[in-house]
Amino acid sequence: MYRDCNNLSCNQIGTFLRIYLLRLFNADLRISCRFIIVFLVSMGLASGLKAQVSILDKPFIDDLRFNKIVSGTYMRLNMKISDVQGTPYLNENYETGRIITQDTIFENIALRYNAFSDDLEFKQGENTYNIGIKNIVKKAVFGDNIFTYRSYEIDGATRDGFFRILTEGKANLLVRYTIKFLDSEEAKAFSDYKPVRFDDIEKQFFIAIQDYPAKLVGGKKVLLSILGDNKNEMDAFISKNKLSIKDEEELKKIILHFNSL
């Protein structure tokens, strides 16, 4: 059900056009309800987000991809997130930053990146929200991170996701983070019991040129093919300096050199 709140006003956040309420019940955990709040903003998203114009009439929403955001539960499992070892976050701490869309910059937002669900999360008061419509995010800048949402090619398919930008220029070096959720494993002859857990973070490096889908740096030959007409010079540069494309800092040197040509 929903309540029409067109007449509701607030000096800090402009006008709520609608508030959708979703009542969920979990008997095991005695959770009475959760809420999905859909914000259609005209002047700003929340007290910490300052904007001059609307964000293309598209909402930032808490779509509860993680049920644990409100309730402390993890997905379909009857457990609390504290029962799961490890973390789904690149950094569990929020960092103040800004979100840049095509027409708007939202300032002073507490942000963090969820590498398991590929979500940017922001905090407003005591509540945590996901940015539900991800493709409006041109850049999200917080701490030492610059994230962007764009298309990429992998396993013969084109997909969309968040990337951290490592270098920018005619070729952008990007890194995509993933964290897997692993079920518990019973003790075996040569291994101990392992609880449910988030695995260690994994990195994949991509190169994006202009607005074409980013391509996975799968090896030296693939890298040189992505770099096109400069591949002979780049091959010589890599060999001369004994650079590894598997090392983040050395890969940055490669792309920075390419961007200088």
Secondary structure, 3 states (H helix, E strand, C coil): CEEECCCCEECCCEECCEEECCCCCECCCCECCCCCCECCCCCCCCCCCCCCCCCCCCCCECCCCCCHHHHCEECCEEEEHHHCECCCECCCCCEEEEEECCCCEEEEEEEEEECCCCEEEEEECCEEEECCCHHHCCEEEECCEEEEEEEEEECCEEEEEEEEEEECCCCEEEEEEECCEECCECCECCECCECCEECCCEEEEEEECCCCCEEECCCHHHHHHHCHHHHHHHHHHHHHCCCCCCCHHHHHHHHHHHHHC
